[in-house]
Amino acid sequence: MELFIRFWQPFLEICLLKKGPQSLPAASALFTTIMLLHILVSFLLSAFALSITIALSISLIEAGLLCFSISALLYFADYKNRIQQTLTALLGAGTLLELFSLPALILVMLLTPENIQPDTEINALVLLPLAFMLFIAIWTIVVYGYVVGQALEVSLIMGIIMIFVISAGVGTVVSSIFPVLQAPLITEKPF
């Protein structure tokens, strides 16, 4: 257990905005381990709602696009030497935050209408875990913006803007590859 805590401690400090990517070693083994863990956790979260093939594909594509985008950004900003630490920090912090959201996701899945007794007020039961998941999603953007800001030596706001743009681009690419993820348009009249 102590080894587990020591492994995740630097990423927790990054999530709390106490340390930046420069606090991590530029080690290929750490980056590879974190990348694999990130893909695994992302896959597990996606597999709750999607087929195994689509969930795995999305996890791989999202991780690849995020790494490519951040690497390109750092490369063209002439911070090539910071790529590995920055990617390790982003993926590690993202994995830790996804792990924090996992219990809330499981609770939401258990509280779907088909799993609830008739006449139970679903809104009250689902609201807290959904609010927690929204908080984690917003905090993930803040943490990613913090890491990118540290790596590029820009403000937190500028880092958040860059991550928001990158995330929107990644989301657009993924939803164009997997149209099943796009929200259906309401075609029927409600009355």
N, C-alpha and C positions, 0 to 999 in steps of 0.2 A: 504494500500500500504506500509506503514511503517513497518508493521508486516512482510510482504512478504520480504522486503529488509533486515530486521534484521535476518530473518530465513536463507536467502541465503548468508549473508555477510561472515560468517566464511568459507564457501565453496569457495566463490570468492577469499578470501585471500589465501586459499590452492591452488587454480588454478593459482594464481599469484606467488606461491612459497614463500609467505611471512610468512605463518604459517604452522605447521605440524599437524598431527593427535592428538597430545597431547593437542592441543588447544581446542578440542571438549570435551564435557562431556561424560563420559562413562554411557550413559543413554539408557536403552532398548527401551523406547518410541521413542527417536530420531532415533535410529538404525532402528526400525520397520517402522517408517514413511519414512525414506530415502530409505529403501529397497523397499517399495511399490511404491514410486515415481519413483525410478530407473526402476523397472519392467514396470511401466505404460509408461514412456517416451520411453524406449527401444522398447516396444510393438508398440507404435505409429509410431516410425521411421521405424520399420520392416514392419508394416501393409501397408505402401505405395507400397511395391513391392511383398508382400507375402500374402497368405490367412491368415485370422484371427487366425485360429487354429495353423498354423505353426509359425506365428509371436509371439503368446503368448507362445507357447512351447519353442521357441528359447530364448525368454526373460527370462523365468523361468530357463531354463537349464544354460544359460550363467551366470546369477546372482548366481545361486547355485554353479556352478563350480568355479567361481571367489572367492566366500566366502569360499568354502571348501579349495581351493588351498592356499589362503592367511592365513587362520586359521591354516592349517597344517604347513605352513612355519614358522609362528610365534610360534606355539606350539613346534615344534622341535628345534627351535632356543632359546627356553626357554624364550619367551616373551609372555606368555599366557595372562598376564594382559593387553596387548595392543591390543588384537584381536578386541574387540568391537569398540574402537575408530578408529582403522585403517580401518576396514570395513566401518564404517560410513563415514570416510573421503574419501575413494575411491569411494563409491557409490554416495555420495553427490556431489563430484567434477565431477564425470563422468556424473551424471544427468544434472548438470549445463552446462557442455560442450556439451552434446547432445542437450539441449535446445537451445544453441547458434547456433548449426548447423541446427536446424529445418527449419528456413527460407530459407537457401541455398538449402536444400533438396527439399522443396516445389517449389522453383524456377526452379531447375533442372527438376523436374517432369513436370512442366508446359511447359518447353522448349523442351520436347521430340519431335521427328520429326512429330508425328501425330498431335501435337498441334501448329505447326508452319506453316506459309504461305509458299507456294512453292517459291523457289529461295531466301529464307532467309539464311544468313550465320549463321548456328547453332553453329559452333565452337566458334565464338567470344562471343555469348550470354551465352553459358554454361561454358566457361572457368573460369570466375571469381568465380561463386558459387562452381564449382568443386575444384578450388584452395583453396578456403576458407574451404571446407570440408576436404581436404587433410591436411591443416594446423591444423584444430581441431583434426583430427585423430592423427597426430604426437604429438601435444601438450598434448593430453590425455595420451599417452605413457609416456611423460616426467613427467606429473603431477603424474601419478600412480607410476612411478619410484621414484619420490621425496617422496611420502607418504611412500612407502615401505622402502626406504632408511632411512627415519626418524625413522620409527618404529623399524628397525633392527640395527640402528646406523651404517649404511654403506654409502658409497659414492653414489652420484646421478647416476653415470655411472653404478655402481653395481645394484642399484635399478631398473634402466631402463633395464638392461640385464635380471634381474629376471622377471620383468613384461613382457618383450618380450617373454621369454620362456613360461611363464604361459599363455599369450594370444595366442601363437601358439598352445599350448596344448588344450586350450578351443576351439579354432577355428577348430582344427582337430577333436575333439570329436563331435562338433556340425555338421560339414560337413559330418561326417560319419553317424550320425543319420538322417540327412536331406540331402540326395544326390542331391536334387533339387538345393541346393546352390552352388554346384561345377560348375565351368565354363565348358561349353561344349568344347570338342575337335573339332577343325576344320577338317572335313573329306573331304570336297570338295576342289577341286583345284580352286584357285581364277580366273583362266583364262579359 
